[in-house]
Amino acid sequence: MAQPHELREKGLRLTPQRELVLNAVRELGHATPEDVAAKIHKTHPGINLSTVYRNLETLENVGLVLHTH
């Protein structure tokens, strides 16, 4: 999982939402955004799917997660 210093080096902060997404990706491995959102919703039902997509896109843009087809 990305560490806070890795995010800062790329100009990002480790927000609570970003941390939830990173933790879910780490725990699930290869997963769809819907899988990541479902995992997060178990403990944080206020985090919506658009937040997951936005954070995954941001993390992909800086090379911390990989989008596959």
PDB file of N, CA, C and O in Angstrom:
ATOM      1  N   MET A   1       0.837  -1.186   0.000  1.00  0.00           N
ATOM      2  CA  MET A   1       0.000   0.000   0.000  1.00  0.00           C
ATOM      3  C   MET A   1       0.874   1.239   0.000  1.00  0.00           C
ATOM      4  O   MET A   1       1.968   1.242   0.565  1.00  0.00           O
ATOM      5  N   ALA A   2       0.394   2.269  -0.624  1.00  0.00           N
ATOM      6  CA  ALA A   2       1.122   3.522  -0.647  1.00  0.00           C
ATOM      7  C   ALA A   2       1.203   4.096   0.759  1.00  0.00           C
ATOM      8  O   ALA A   2       0.246   4.041   1.531  1.00  0.00           O
ATOM      9  N   GLN A   3       2.346   4.635   1.063  1.00  0.00           N
ATOM     10  CA  GLN A   3       2.572   5.270   2.349  1.00  0.00           C
ATOM     11  C   GLN A   3       2.306   6.770   2.212  1.00  0.00           C
ATOM     12  O   GLN A   3       2.373   7.309   1.107  1.00  0.00           O
ATOM     13  N   PRO A   4       2.005   7.450   3.324  1.00  0.00           N
ATOM     14  CA  PRO A   4       1.739   8.891   3.242  1.00  0.00           C
ATOM     15  C   PRO A   4       2.840   9.670   2.531  1.00  0.00           C
ATOM     16  O   PRO A   4       2.548  10.605   1.785  1.00  0.00           O
ATOM     17  N   HIS A   5       4.097   9.303   2.750  1.00  0.00           N
ATOM     18  CA  HIS A   5       5.185  10.043   2.103  1.00  0.00           C
ATOM     19  C   HIS A   5       5.172   9.833   0.588  1.00  0.00           C
ATOM     20  O   HIS A   5       5.547  10.736  -0.161  1.00  0.00           O
ATOM     21  N   GLU A   6       4.744   8.648   0.126  1.00  0.00           N
ATOM     22  CA  GLU A   6       4.647   8.405  -1.315  1.00  0.00           C
ATOM     23  C   GLU A   6       3.573   9.289  -1.938  1.00  0.00           C
ATOM     24  O   GLU A   6       3.746   9.810  -3.041  1.00  0.00           O
ATOM     25  N   LEU A   7       2.476   9.452  -1.228  1.00  0.00           N
ATOM     26  CA  LEU A   7       1.415  10.325  -1.719  1.00  0.00           C
ATOM     27  C   LEU A   7       1.885  11.772  -1.752  1.00  0.00           C
ATOM     28  O   LEU A   7       1.647  12.481  -2.730  1.00  0.00           O
ATOM     29  N   ARG A   8       2.548  12.211  -0.693  1.00  0.00           N
ATOM     30  CA  ARG A   8       3.045  13.591  -0.646  1.00  0.00           C
ATOM     31  C   ARG A   8       4.044  13.853  -1.766  1.00  0.00           C
ATOM     32  O   ARG A   8       4.038  14.932  -2.359  1.00  0.00           O
ATOM     33  N   GLU A   9       4.909  12.871  -2.062  1.00  0.00           N
ATOM     34  CA  GLU A   9       5.880  13.029  -3.149  1.00  0.00           C
ATOM     35  C   GLU A   9       5.179  13.258  -4.483  1.00  0.00           C
ATOM     36  O   GLU A   9       5.738  13.884  -5.384  1.00  0.00           O
ATOM     37  N   LYS A  10       3.973  12.757  -4.606  1.00  0.00           N
ATOM     38  CA  LYS A  10       3.206  12.909  -5.838  1.00  0.00           C
ATOM     39  C   LYS A  10       2.206  14.059  -5.739  1.00  0.00           C
ATOM     40  O   LYS A  10       1.349  14.221  -6.608  1.00  0.00           O
ATOM     41  N   GLY A  11       2.319  14.850  -4.681  1.00  0.00           N
ATOM     42  CA  GLY A  11       1.476  16.023  -4.512  1.00  0.00           C
ATOM     43  C   GLY A  11       0.099  15.749  -3.941  1.00  0.00           C
ATOM     44  O   GLY A  11      -0.802  16.577  -4.073  1.00  0.00           O
ATOM     45  N   LEU A  12      -0.078  14.588  -3.301  1.00  0.00           N
ATOM     46  CA  LEU A  12      -1.375  14.216  -2.735  1.00  0.00           C
ATOM     47  C   LEU A  12      -1.306  14.099  -1.219  1.00  0.00           C
ATOM     48  O   LEU A  12      -0.246  13.849  -0.645  1.00  0.00           O
ATOM     49  N   ARG A  13      -2.465  14.286  -0.579  1.00  0.00           N
ATOM     50  CA  ARG A  13      -2.582  14.031   0.853  1.00  0.00           C
ATOM     51  C   ARG A  13      -3.263  12.684   1.047  1.00  0.00           C
ATOM     52  O   ARG A  13      -4.005  12.224   0.178  1.00  0.00           O
ATOM     53  N   LEU A  14      -3.010  12.059   2.180  1.00  0.00           N
ATOM     54  CA  LEU A  14      -3.704  10.819   2.518  1.00  0.00           C
ATOM     55  C   LEU A  14      -4.991  11.201   3.241  1.00  0.00           C
ATOM     56  O   LEU A  14      -5.035  11.274   4.469  1.00  0.00           O
ATOM     57  N   THR A  15      -6.034  11.442   2.454  1.00  0.00           N
ATOM     58  CA  THR A  15      -7.335  11.789   3.027  1.00  0.00           C
ATOM     59  C   THR A  15      -7.973  10.528   3.596  1.00  0.00           C
ATOM     60  O   THR A  15      -7.577   9.423   3.225  1.00  0.00           O
ATOM     61  N   PRO A  16      -8.943  10.667   4.481  1.00  0.00           N
ATOM     62  CA  PRO A  16      -9.619   9.472   5.006  1.00  0.00           C
ATOM     63  C   PRO A  16     -10.234   8.615   3.898  1.00  0.00           C
ATOM     64  O   PRO A  16     -10.162   7.387   3.949  1.00  0.00           O
ATOM     65  N   GLN A  17     -10.834   9.258   2.902  1.00  0.00           N
ATOM     66  CA  GLN A  17     -11.443   8.513   1.804  1.00  0.00           C
ATOM     67  C   GLN A  17     -10.379   7.783   0.984  1.00  0.00           C
ATOM     68  O   GLN A  17     -10.563   6.625   0.610  1.00  0.00           O
ATOM     69  N   ARG A  18      -9.282   8.456   0.711  1.00  0.00           N
ATOM     70  CA  ARG A  18      -8.198   7.846  -0.064  1.00  0.00           C
ATOM     71  C   ARG A  18      -7.608   6.665   0.690  1.00  0.00           C
ATOM     72  O   ARG A  18      -7.276   5.641   0.092  1.00  0.00           O
ATOM     73  N   GLU A  19      -7.478   6.810   2.004  1.00  0.00           N
ATOM     74  CA  GLU A  19      -6.958   5.711   2.817  1.00  0.00           C
ATOM     75  C   GLU A  19      -7.897   4.509   2.770  1.00  0.00           C
ATOM     76  O   GLU A  19      -7.438   3.370   2.674  1.00  0.00           O
ATOM     77  N   LEU A  20      -9.203   4.749   2.835  1.00  0.00           N
ATOM     78  CA  LEU A  20     -10.173   3.654   2.744  1.00  0.00           C
ATOM     79  C   LEU A  20     -10.059   2.937   1.403  1.00  0.00           C
ATOM     80  O   LEU A  20     -10.082   1.707   1.353  1.00  0.00           O
ATOM     81  N   VAL A  21      -9.937   3.693   0.320  1.00  0.00           N
ATOM     82  CA  VAL A  21      -9.813   3.092  -1.012  1.00  0.00           C
ATOM     83  C   VAL A  21      -8.522   2.290  -1.110  1.00  0.00           C
ATOM     84  O   VAL A  21      -8.537   1.158  -1.594  1.00  0.00           O
ATOM     85  N   LEU A  22      -7.421   2.849  -0.665  1.00  0.00           N
ATOM     86  CA  LEU A  22      -6.140   2.130  -0.724  1.00  0.00           C
ATOM     87  C   LEU A  22      -6.184   0.853   0.105  1.00  0.00           C
ATOM     88  O   LEU A  22      -5.698  -0.188  -0.337  1.00  0.00           O
ATOM     89  N   ASN A  23      -6.754   0.921   1.291  1.00  0.00           N
ATOM     90  CA  ASN A  23      -6.857  -0.276   2.138  1.00  0.00           C
ATOM     91  C   ASN A  23      -7.714  -1.344   1.473  1.00  0.00           C
ATOM     92  O   ASN A  23      -7.365  -2.525   1.497  1.00  0.00           O
ATOM     93  N   ALA A  24      -8.828  -0.938   0.882  1.00  0.00           N
ATOM     94  CA  ALA A  24      -9.709  -1.904   0.217  1.00  0.00           C
ATOM     95  C   ALA A  24      -9.013  -2.541  -0.975  1.00  0.00           C
ATOM     96  O   ALA A  24      -9.120  -3.752  -1.173  1.00  0.00           O
ATOM     97  N   VAL A  25      -8.305  -1.754  -1.769  1.00  0.00           N
ATOM     98  CA  VAL A  25      -7.572  -2.299  -2.921  1.00  0.00           C
ATOM     99  C   VAL A  25      -6.514  -3.280  -2.447  1.00  0.00           C
ATOM    100  O   VAL A  25      -6.343  -4.350  -3.032  1.00  0.00           O
ATOM    101  N   ARG A  26      -5.820  -2.922  -1.410  1.00  0.00           N
ATOM    102  CA  ARG A  26      -4.782  -3.816  -0.880  1.00  0.00           C
ATOM    103  C   ARG A  26      -5.393  -5.134  -0.403  1.00  0.00           C
ATOM    104  O   ARG A  26      -4.858  -6.205  -0.687  1.00  0.00           O
ATOM    105  N   GLU A  27      -6.495  -5.056   0.312  1.00  0.00           N
ATOM    106  CA  GLU A  27      -7.125  -6.263   0.858  1.00  0.00           C
ATOM    107  C   GLU A  27      -7.778  -7.121  -0.223  1.00  0.00           C
ATOM    108  O   GLU A  27      -7.752  -8.349  -0.142  1.00  0.00           O
ATOM    109  N   LEU A  28      -8.361  -6.481  -1.229  1.00  0.00           N
ATOM    110  CA  LEU A  28      -9.085  -7.222  -2.257  1.00  0.00           C
ATOM    111  C   LEU A  28      -8.199  -7.700  -3.398  1.00  0.00           C
ATOM    112  O   LEU A  28      -8.531  -8.671  -4.078  1.00  0.00           O
ATOM    113  N   GLY A  29      -7.080  -7.028  -3.610  1.00  0.00           N
ATOM    114  CA  GLY A  29      -6.256  -7.365  -4.768  1.00  0.00           C
ATOM    115  C   GLY A  29      -6.936  -6.853  -6.028  1.00  0.00           C
ATOM    116  O   GLY A  29      -7.316  -5.684  -6.097  1.00  0.00           O
ATOM    117  N   HIS A  30      -7.090  -7.711  -7.016  1.00  0.00           N
ATOM    118  CA  HIS A  30      -7.760  -7.325  -8.261  1.00  0.00           C
ATOM    119  C   HIS A  30      -9.254  -7.214  -7.984  1.00  0.00           C
ATOM    120  O   HIS A  30      -9.912  -8.203  -7.661  1.00  0.00           O
ATOM    121  N   ALA A  31      -9.776  -6.010  -8.113  1.00  0.00           N
ATOM    122  CA  ALA A  31     -11.188  -5.788  -7.795  1.00  0.00           C
ATOM    123  C   ALA A  31     -11.745  -4.684  -8.679  1.00  0.00           C
ATOM    124  O   ALA A  31     -11.013  -3.820  -9.160  1.00  0.00           O
ATOM    125  N   THR A  32     -13.032  -4.730  -8.878  1.00  0.00           N
ATOM    126  CA  THR A  32     -13.710  -3.658  -9.610  1.00  0.00           C
ATOM    127  C   THR A  32     -13.963  -2.488  -8.654  1.00  0.00           C
ATOM    128  O   THR A  32     -13.921  -2.663  -7.437  1.00  0.00           O
ATOM    129  N   PRO A  33     -14.224  -1.307  -9.199  1.00  0.00           N
ATOM    130  CA  PRO A  33     -14.594  -0.191  -8.325  1.00  0.00           C
ATOM    131  C   PRO A  33     -15.817  -0.515  -7.470  1.00  0.00           C
ATOM    132  O   PRO A  33     -15.918  -0.071  -6.327  1.00  0.00           O
ATOM    133  N   GLU A  34     -16.738  -1.286  -8.026  1.00  0.00           N
ATOM    134  CA  GLU A  34     -17.929  -1.673  -7.269  1.00  0.00           C
ATOM    135  C   GLU A  34     -17.561  -2.574  -6.094  1.00  0.00           C
ATOM    136  O   GLU A  34     -18.141  -2.452  -5.015  1.00  0.00           O
ATOM    137  N   ASP A  35     -16.591  -3.488  -6.297  1.00  0.00           N
ATOM    138  CA  ASP A  35     -16.114  -4.342  -5.207  1.00  0.00           C
ATOM    139  C   ASP A  35     -15.465  -3.506  -4.108  1.00  0.00           C
ATOM    140  O   ASP A  35     -15.694  -3.734  -2.920  1.00  0.00           O
ATOM    141  N   VAL A  36     -14.654  -2.538  -4.523  1.00  0.00           N
ATOM    142  CA  VAL A  36     -13.985  -1.654  -3.564  1.00  0.00           C
ATOM    143  C   VAL A  36     -15.038  -0.875  -2.774  1.00  0.00           C
ATOM    144  O   VAL A  36     -14.949  -0.769  -1.551  1.00  0.00           O
ATOM    145  N   ALA A  37     -16.028  -0.335  -3.475  1.00  0.00           N
ATOM    146  CA  ALA A  37     -17.088   0.424  -2.800  1.00  0.00           C
ATOM    147  C   ALA A  37     -17.866  -0.453  -1.834  1.00  0.00           C
ATOM    148  O   ALA A  37     -18.187  -0.020  -0.727  1.00  0.00           O
ATOM    149  N   ALA A  38     -18.174  -1.680  -2.236  1.00  0.00           N
ATOM    150  CA  ALA A  38     -18.926  -2.588  -1.357  1.00  0.00           C
ATOM    151  C   ALA A  38     -18.143  -2.890  -0.088  1.00  0.00           C
ATOM    152  O   ALA A  38     -18.719  -2.940   0.999  1.00  0.00           O
ATOM    153  N   LYS A  39     -16.840  -3.091  -0.218  1.00  0.00           N
ATOM    154  CA  LYS A  39     -16.001  -3.357   0.955  1.00  0.00           C
ATOM    155  C   LYS A  39     -16.015  -2.149   1.890  1.00  0.00           C
ATOM    156  O   LYS A  39     -16.163  -2.299   3.103  1.00  0.00           O
ATOM    157  N   ILE A  40     -15.864  -0.970   1.331  1.00  0.00           N
ATOM    158  CA  ILE A  40     -15.850   0.253   2.138  1.00  0.00           C
ATOM    159  C   ILE A  40     -17.209   0.479   2.805  1.00  0.00           C
ATOM    160  O   ILE A  40     -17.268   0.895   3.962  1.00  0.00           O
ATOM    161  N   HIS A  41     -18.290   0.210   2.089  1.00  0.00           N
ATOM    162  CA  HIS A  41     -19.646   0.444   2.616  1.00  0.00           C
ATOM    163  C   HIS A  41     -19.941  -0.384   3.857  1.00  0.00           C
ATOM    164  O   HIS A  41     -20.797  -0.007   4.657  1.00  0.00           O
ATOM    165  N   LYS A  42     -19.253  -1.497   4.030  1.00  0.00           N
ATOM    166  CA  LYS A  42     -19.488  -2.332   5.210  1.00  0.00           C
ATOM    167  C   LYS A  42     -19.197  -1.574   6.502  1.00  0.00           C
ATOM    168  O   LYS A  42     -19.872  -1.777   7.511  1.00  0.00           O
ATOM    169  N   THR A  43     -18.194  -0.704   6.470  1.00  0.00           N
ATOM    170  CA  THR A  43     -17.818   0.041   7.673  1.00  0.00           C
ATOM    171  C   THR A  43     -18.060   1.544   7.555  1.00  0.00           C
ATOM    172  O   THR A  43     -18.138   2.242   8.566  1.00  0.00           O
ATOM    173  N   HIS A  44     -18.178   2.042   6.331  1.00  0.00           N
ATOM    174  CA  HIS A  44     -18.360   3.475   6.096  1.00  0.00           C
ATOM    175  C   HIS A  44     -19.436   3.685   5.031  1.00  0.00           C
ATOM    176  O   HIS A  44     -19.113   4.010   3.888  1.00  0.00           O
ATOM    177  N   PRO A  45     -20.703   3.506   5.388  1.00  0.00           N
ATOM    178  CA  PRO A  45     -21.774   3.588   4.390  1.00  0.00           C
ATOM    179  C   PRO A  45     -21.939   4.961   3.746  1.00  0.00           C
ATOM    180  O   PRO A  45     -22.626   5.078   2.731  1.00  0.00           O
ATOM    181  N   GLY A  46     -21.339   5.984   4.299  1.00  0.00           N
ATOM    182  CA  GLY A  46     -21.454   7.323   3.726  1.00  0.00           C
ATOM    183  C   GLY A  46     -20.554   7.569   2.528  1.00  0.00           C
ATOM    184  O   GLY A  46     -20.701   8.586   1.851  1.00  0.00           O
ATOM    185  N   ILE A  47     -19.630   6.664   2.251  1.00  0.00           N
ATOM    186  CA  ILE A  47     -18.727   6.819   1.108  1.00  0.00           C
ATOM    187  C   ILE A  47     -19.438   6.263  -0.123  1.00  0.00           C
ATOM    188  O   ILE A  47     -19.783   5.082  -0.162  1.00  0.00           O
ATOM    189  N   ASN A  48     -19.657   7.110  -1.126  1.00  0.00           N
ATOM    190  CA  ASN A  48     -20.416   6.645  -2.287  1.00  0.00           C
ATOM    191  C   ASN A  48     -19.506   6.194  -3.428  1.00  0.00           C
ATOM    192  O   ASN A  48     -18.293   6.402  -3.397  1.00  0.00           O
ATOM    193  N   LEU A  49     -20.115   5.580  -4.421  1.00  0.00           N
ATOM    194  CA  LEU A  49     -19.373   5.007  -5.538  1.00  0.00           C
ATOM    195  C   LEU A  49     -18.591   6.066  -6.306  1.00  0.00           C
ATOM    196  O   LEU A  49     -17.482   5.796  -6.765  1.00  0.00           O
ATOM    197  N   SER A  50     -19.144   7.254  -6.453  1.00  0.00           N
ATOM    198  CA  SER A  50     -18.422   8.304  -7.177  1.00  0.00           C
ATOM    199  C   SER A  50     -17.140   8.696  -6.450  1.00  0.00           C
ATOM    200  O   SER A  50     -16.144   9.022  -7.095  1.00  0.00           O
ATOM    201  N   THR A  51     -17.148   8.671  -5.130  1.00  0.00           N
ATOM    202  CA  THR A  51     -15.938   8.951  -4.350  1.00  0.00           C
ATOM    203  C   THR A  51     -14.886   7.887  -4.612  1.00  0.00           C
ATOM    204  O   THR A  51     -13.703   8.197  -4.756  1.00  0.00           O
ATOM    205  N   VAL A  52     -15.313   6.640  -4.673  1.00  0.00           N
ATOM    206  CA  VAL A  52     -14.383   5.541  -4.958  1.00  0.00           C
ATOM    207  C   VAL A  52     -13.786   5.719  -6.350  1.00  0.00           C
ATOM    208  O   VAL A  52     -12.569   5.638  -6.515  1.00  0.00           O
ATOM    209  N   TYR A  53     -14.626   5.961  -7.348  1.00  0.00           N
ATOM    210  CA  TYR A  53     -14.133   6.157  -8.715  1.00  0.00           C
ATOM    211  C   TYR A  53     -13.156   7.329  -8.788  1.00  0.00           C
ATOM    212  O   TYR A  53     -12.096   7.215  -9.403  1.00  0.00           O
ATOM    213  N   ARG A  54     -13.504   8.439  -8.171  1.00  0.00           N
ATOM    214  CA  ARG A  54     -12.656   9.631  -8.207  1.00  0.00           C
ATOM    215  C   ARG A  54     -11.294   9.351  -7.584  1.00  0.00           C
ATOM    216  O   ARG A  54     -10.265   9.756  -8.123  1.00  0.00           O
ATOM    217  N   ASN A  55     -11.291   8.658  -6.445  1.00  0.00           N
ATOM    218  CA  ASN A  55     -10.026   8.352  -5.784  1.00  0.00           C
ATOM    219  C   ASN A  55      -9.215   7.328  -6.560  1.00  0.00           C
ATOM    220  O   ASN A  55      -7.992   7.444  -6.637  1.00  0.00           O
ATOM    221  N   LEU A  56      -9.867   6.332  -7.135  1.00  0.00           N
ATOM    222  CA  LEU A  56      -9.139   5.362  -7.963  1.00  0.00           C
ATOM    223  C   LEU A  56      -8.508   6.049  -9.170  1.00  0.00           C
ATOM    224  O   LEU A  56      -7.367   5.755  -9.526  1.00  0.00           O
ATOM    225  N   GLU A  57      -9.242   6.957  -9.795  1.00  0.00           N
ATOM    226  CA  GLU A  57      -8.697   7.684 -10.941  1.00  0.00           C
ATOM    227  C   GLU A  57      -7.489   8.525 -10.535  1.00  0.00           C
ATOM    228  O   GLU A  57      -6.477   8.539 -11.236  1.00  0.00           O
ATOM    229  N   THR A  58      -7.591   9.217  -9.420  1.00  0.00           N
ATOM    230  CA  THR A  58      -6.472  10.021  -8.924  1.00  0.00           C
ATOM    231  C   THR A  58      -5.262   9.144  -8.644  1.00  0.00           C
ATOM    232  O   THR A  58      -4.144   9.481  -9.033  1.00  0.00           O
ATOM    233  N   LEU A  59      -5.480   8.026  -7.975  1.00  0.00           N
ATOM    234  CA  LEU A  59      -4.377   7.121  -7.641  1.00  0.00           C
ATOM    235  C   LEU A  59      -3.776   6.487  -8.890  1.00  0.00           C
ATOM    236  O   LEU A  59      -2.570   6.248  -8.945  1.00  0.00           O
ATOM    237  N   GLU A  60      -4.600   6.216  -9.881  1.00  0.00           N
ATOM    238  CA  GLU A  60      -4.087   5.687 -11.145  1.00  0.00           C
ATOM    239  C   GLU A  60      -3.250   6.741 -11.867  1.00  0.00           C
ATOM    240  O   GLU A  60      -2.195   6.423 -12.416  1.00  0.00           O
ATOM    241  N   ASN A  61      -3.706   7.980 -11.869  1.00  0.00           N
ATOM    242  CA  ASN A  61      -2.995   9.058 -12.558  1.00  0.00           C
ATOM    243  C   ASN A  61      -1.594   9.276 -12.018  1.00  0.00           C
ATOM    244  O   ASN A  61      -0.713   9.720 -12.754  1.00  0.00           O
ATOM    245  N   VAL A  62      -1.371   8.971 -10.747  1.00  0.00           N
ATOM    246  CA  VAL A  62      -0.036   9.144 -10.163  1.00  0.00           C
ATOM    247  C   VAL A  62       0.713   7.819 -10.046  1.00  0.00           C
ATOM    248  O   VAL A  62       1.794   7.766  -9.460  1.00  0.00           O
ATOM    249  N   GLY A  63       0.142   6.750 -10.602  1.00  0.00           N
ATOM    250  CA  GLY A  63       0.841   5.472 -10.665  1.00  0.00           C
ATOM    251  C   GLY A  63       0.797   4.618  -9.415  1.00  0.00           C
ATOM    252  O   GLY A  63       1.624   3.720  -9.257  1.00  0.00           O
ATOM    253  N   LEU A  64      -0.152   4.874  -8.517  1.00  0.00           N
ATOM    254  CA  LEU A  64      -0.220   4.088  -7.283  1.00  0.00           C
ATOM    255  C   LEU A  64      -1.180   2.911  -7.372  1.00  0.00           C
ATOM    256  O   LEU A  64      -1.103   1.989  -6.560  1.00  0.00           O
ATOM    257  N   VAL A  65      -2.075   2.931  -8.339  1.00  0.00           N
ATOM    258  CA  VAL A  65      -2.909   1.764  -8.648  1.00  0.00           C
ATOM    259  C   VAL A  65      -2.920   1.617 -10.164  1.00  0.00           C
ATOM    260  O   VAL A  65      -2.655   2.572 -10.895  1.00  0.00           O
ATOM    261  N   LEU A  66      -3.228   0.424 -10.619  1.00  0.00           N
ATOM    262  CA  LEU A  66      -3.237   0.135 -12.049  1.00  0.00           C
ATOM    263  C   LEU A  66      -4.635  -0.268 -12.480  1.00  0.00           C
ATOM    264  O   LEU A  66      -5.259  -1.139 -11.873  1.00  0.00           O
ATOM    265  N   HIS A  67      -5.116   0.366 -13.522  1.00  0.00           N
ATOM    266  CA  HIS A  67      -6.423   0.049 -14.098  1.00  0.00           C
ATOM    267  C   HIS A  67      -6.201  -1.013 -15.168  1.00  0.00           C
ATOM    268  O   HIS A  67      -5.423  -0.811 -16.100  1.00  0.00           O
ATOM    269  N   THR A  68      -6.887  -2.146 -15.030  1.00  0.00           N
ATOM    270  CA  THR A  68      -6.788  -3.195 -16.044  1.00  0.00           C
ATOM    271  C   THR A  68      -8.162  -3.462 -16.629  1.00  0.00           C
ATOM    272  O   THR A  68      -9.185  -3.115 -16.039  1.00  0.00           O
ATOM    273  N   HIS A  69      -8.169  -4.078 -17.787  1.00  0.00           N
ATOM    274  CA  HIS A  69      -9.441  -4.395 -18.463  1.00  0.00           C
ATOM    275  C   HIS A  69      -9.666  -5.875 -18.432  1.00  0.00           C
ATOM    276  O   HIS A  69     -10.676  -6.356 -18.945  1.00  0.00           O
TER     277      HIS A  69
END
